[in-house]
Amino acid sequence: MDPNILLYLIGGGLVIFIPIAIYLIRVNKKAMLKEQEQLQKQAAQQQQQQQQQVKQATAVNPELLRLQLQAYERLAILCERIGLTNLISRSNVSELTAQQLQASMIQNIRTEFEYNVSQQLYVSNAAWDAVKNLKDQNIFIVNQLVSMLPANASGTDLSVKIMELLSQDENVSLQNIVATLINKEAKQLMG
């Protein structure tokens, strides 16, 4: 077979194949974007329906509204109590090693969280997930900072590292974000 003919066949095939491939990629992207938009609309509709159901339920049952507001109040207190700065201020840092302070802080976070676990019945999934993420993040931060310290580090060394981290950027900790979400949702319940 003549090499020129072979080149023309390959070139002709590419001329046909490439535009088809580009077209299929664009169609696929459009379909994916439409599907993503539909999922976002469905999520927004579900959230609106959930909010309407909550409003209807609380209008019919004022006791439910009271329980929900109490749950949001408890979660707001929980956010404060498991905040790293507050945990440090409640600990006798100077008498502990870094590992002892780590164990104490993690135990306090878990105890506070477990004490309030029933509040998830009365708050939105988003609020409860935010509180769980705050708990997990604070434990992670404490563990990471301890792993960066020497083995003989003091509790004061760990508390200084925590305060340095928190002072670098206010958004390092989820505490303010979670507290804002909880306050917003509680205010929505109140009308």
N, C-alpha and C positions, 0 to 999 in steps of 0.2 A: 504494500500500500504506500502511496506517495506520502512523504512526511508533511507536505503542505496541506493535503486533504485532511490528514490527521489533526493538524493544528487548527484548521477551520472547523472541524467537528468539535474539538475540545472548546475552542473559542465560542462557537455557536451555542454549545451546551451551557457554558458559563454565562453567556449573555442572557439565556433563558432562565437558568437556575438562580443567579444572584438576585434579579428583581423579585422572583417568587419567594426566595428566602427572606428578603427585606420586607416584603409585603406580609408574610406570615409572622415575622417578628413583631411588626407594628400591630397587626391584628391581635396577636397574643398579648402585647402590652396593653392595648385598649381594653381587652377582655379582663385582664387582671386589674386594671384601674377601676373598671365598672364594678367588678366583684368586690374590691376593697371599699368603694363608695357605698355599695349596698350593705356591706357588713357594718360600716360606720353608721349608716342610717338606722339599721336594725338595732344596733347597740344604743343609739340615742333614743329610739322609740321605746325600747325596753326600760331604759332608765326613766323616761317620762312616765311610763305606765306604772313603774315601781313607785315613783314619787306620788302619783295620783292615788294609788292604792293606800300608801301610807297616810296621805291626807284624809282619805275617806275613812280609813280605820280609826285614825285619831279623832276625827269629827264625831264618829259614832261612839268611841270609847275613850273618854278623857283619861282614864287610868293608864291606857297604853301610852298616851302622850307623856304622862308623868314619868313612866318607866323609861321611855326613850330619852327624855331629857336628863334623867338621873344617870343613865348609861353614858351619855355624852359627857356629863360632868365628871363621872368616874374616869373616863378615858383621858380627859383633859388633865386630871390630877395624876394619872398614871404617866402621861408624857413628861410631866414635870419631875416626878419621882425617879424615873429611869433616865433622866437627862444626865449626861456624864458629869457636868459641873456640880449638879446637886448630889450625885453619888459621892463625889470626892469630898464635898463639904460635910457630909454625914459620916465620913470615915475618919478614924484617927490615923491619918496618913503617916505621920512621923514615927509611929511605933511599929509599922508593918513593913515587910519586904515587898518588893514589886509583885512577887507571886502571890503573897497573902492578900494584897490589895486587889489583885486581879480576881482571885477566887471570891473575895468578899463582894466586889462589884457585880460579878456575873451572878452570884447567888441572889443578891438583892434584885437585880433585873428580872431574873426568872421567877422569884417569889412574888414580886409585884405583878408581873404579867399573869401568873397562874391564879392569883387572887382575883383578878379582874376578867378572867377568861369567859365567864358567863355573860358579860356585857355584849358579846358579839350577837346575842339573840335580838338585841334592840337597836343596833346601829347598822348602817349600810355596809355592804361588802367592801366598798372602797375604804371606808373609815377603819374597818377592822384590819384589812390588809396593810394599811398604812401603819397602824400600831404594831403589827407583827414585824413589818420591815424595820421600824425604828428599833425594836427590841433586838432583832438579828444584827442590824448594823452596829449598834452600840457594843454588843458582845464581840463582833468582829474587830472593831476598832481597838478595844482593850486588848484582845489577844494579839493583834498585829503589833501594837506598840510594845507589849511585853516581850515579844519575840525579838525586837530590835535592841533591847536593853541587855547589858551584861548580866550574867547569872547572879551576881551579888548586888544587883540594883535595889535601891530602897523604894518604899512606897512613895516617898517624896519625888524620886526620879520619875516614876510612872506618872504621877499627878502633873508634874511639870510638862512632860511630853504630851499628855492629853490636853492641857491648857494651851500649849503652843499650837497644837493641831487645830483646836477650835478657834483660836484667835487669828489663824491664817485666812480663814474663809468662813463666813457665817453659815454657808450652805453645806459645809462638810458634814454636819449632823442633820438628820431629817427632823429633829425635834420641832423647829419652828414651822416647817412645812406641814407636819402632821397636826400640830396644834391649830394652825390656820384652817386646815380641812375640817377638823372636829368642830371648831367654833362656827364655821360657815354652815355646816350641816345642822347644827343645833339651832342656829338662828333661822334657818329655813323651816324647821319644825314649829318654831314659835310664830311663824307667819311673816 
